[in-house]
């Protein structure tokens, strides 16, 4: 892979930025760089949070992970996601946790609540066919 700068400037047809392993490392690098820039301007947060791929950058910026350890984590996270590709899907839905538990009834062995993003927004993950049936029953978009 070339430099991050090259990937960010590449035309859509030549960029690898949409490949999971490249995207995750790139997002991490941009997040850490922005944090360093803001810090250089005197913007020091009282708290730091991250979600999904942002958790690794947040852990580094908060001082929990060294830069080397954070890079190792983000690299292996992307690598493992590539290895797991095709083994299931995710479905973002606008339901409460209790409503989601009702929606996945009968599919508990194939689908689970993967993330609770807010009181009425969460993500399911699991078997592709089961998620598509759930999406259809909820009149949602397809699982991705």
ZAVONU-564173 format. One line per field, with one value per residue (C-alpha): residue number from 1; residue in one letter; x, z, y. Coordinates in steps of 0.25 Angstrom, whole numbers. Layout:
<donus>
seke	[NUM, ...]
marlum	[A, ...]
X	[X, ...]
Z	[Z, ...]
Y	[Y, ...]
</donus>
This chain:
<donus>
seke	[1, 2, 3, 4, 5, 6, 7, 8, 9, 10, 11, 12, 13, 14, 15, 16, 17, 18, 19, 20, 21, 22, 23, 24, 25, 26, 27, 28, 29, 30, 31, 32, 33, 34, 35, 36, 37, 38, 39, 40, 41, 42, 43, 44, 45, 46, 47, 48, 49, 50, 51, 52, 53, 54, 55, 56, 57, 58, 59, 60, 61, 62, 63, 64, 65, 66, 67, 68, 69, 70, 71, 72, 73, 74, 75, 76, 77, 78, 79, 80, 81, 82, 83, 84, 85, 86, 87, 88, 89, 90, 91, 92, 93, 94, 95, 96, 97, 98, 99, 100, 101, 102, 103, 104, 105, 106, 107, 108, 109, 110, 111, 112, 113, 114, 115, 116, 117, 118, 119, 120, 121, 122, 123, 124, 125, 126, 127, 128, 129, 130, 131, 132, 133, 134, 135, 136, 137, 138, 139, 140, 141, 142, 143, 144]
marlum	[X, X, X, X, X, X, X, X, X, X, X, X, X, X, X, X, X, X, X, X, X, X, X, X, X, X, X, X, X, X, X, X, X, X, X, X, X, X, X, X, X, X, X, X, X, X, X, X, X, X, X, X, X, X, X, X, X, X, X, X, X, X, X, X, X, X, X, X, X, X, X, X, X, X, X, X, X, X, X, X, X, X, X, X, X, X, X, X, X, X, X, X, X, X, X, X, X, X, X, X, X, X, X, X, X, X, X, X, X, X, X, X, X, X, X, X, X, X, X, X, X, X, X, X, X, X, X, X, X, X, X, X, X, X, X, X, X, X, X, X, X, X, X, X]
X	[0, 5, 3, -10, -8, -8, -20, -28, -24, -26, -38, -49, -45, -31, -33, -33, -39, -52, -45, -47, -32, -28, -41, -39, -24, -27, -39, -30, -19, -28, -34, -21, -15, -27, -26, -11, -15, -25, -16, -6, -16, -18, -31, -30, -43, -48, -53, -51, -60, -60, -70, -66, -53, -52, -50, -36, -32, -40, -32, -19, -22, -27, -14, -19, -11, 3, 3, 10, 0, -12, -6, -5, -19, -25, -17, -21, -36, -36, -29, -39, -51, -46, -45, -59, -65, -76, -79, -91, -97, -101, -115, -116, -130, -138, -143, -141, -134, -147, -153, -141, -141, -156, -152, -141, -150, -148, -135, -127, -117, -114, -115, -111, -111, -97, -98, -107, -104, -115, -128, -135, -124, -117, -109, -112, -102, -102, -107, -110, -123, -129, -125, -132, -145, -144, -142, -154, -163, -159, -160, -145, -134, -126, -115, -101]
Z	[0, -3, 7, 14, 7, -7, -3, 1, -12, -21, -31, -27, -37, -32, -17, -7, 4, 3, 7, 21, 25, 18, 23, 38, 38, 30, 40, 52, 46, 43, 56, 64, 55, 57, 72, 71, 63, 73, 85, 78, 77, 92, 91, 102, 104, 118, 113, 101, 95, 82, 75, 67, 60, 67, 80, 77, 74, 87, 95, 90, 91, 105, 109, 110, 98, 93, 79, 75, 83, 77, 63, 66, 70, 59, 49, 54, 56, 41, 37, 46, 40, 26, 30, 36, 23, 18, 31, 34, 33, 42, 42, 48, 54, 61, 73, 88, 93, 98, 84, 78, 87, 82, 68, 69, 76, 69, 64, 77, 72, 59, 63, 74, 78, 75, 79, 86, 80, 87, 95, 81, 72, 71, 63, 61, 55, 51, 40, 27, 24, 38, 38, 25, 30, 42, 33, 25, 37, 41, 27, 29, 18, 16, 25, 21]
Y	[0, 14, 25, 29, 43, 35, 27, 39, 47, 35, 34, 25, 15, 14, 16, 4, 13, 4, -8, -11, -13, 0, 8, 4, 8, 21, 25, 22, 30, 42, 42, 41, 52, 61, 59, 63, 76, 80, 78, 86, 97, 96, 88, 77, 69, 66, 52, 44, 33, 25, 16, 4, 7, 20, 12, 9, 24, 28, 18, 23, 38, 36, 29, 15, 10, 14, 18, 5, -4, 4, 2, -13, -14, -6, -14, -27, -22, -19, -32, -41, -33, -37, -51, -51, -45, -53, -60, -51, -38, -26, -19, -5, -3, 8, 0, -1, -12, -19, -17, -23, -35, -37, -36, -46, -56, -70, -66, -65, -76, -68, -53, -45, -30, -26, -11, -2, 12, 20, 17, 15, 11, -2, -12, -27, -37, -51, -60, -53, -60, -58, -44, -42, -48, -39, -27, -31, -33, -19, -13, -9, -8, -20, -25, -21]
</donus>
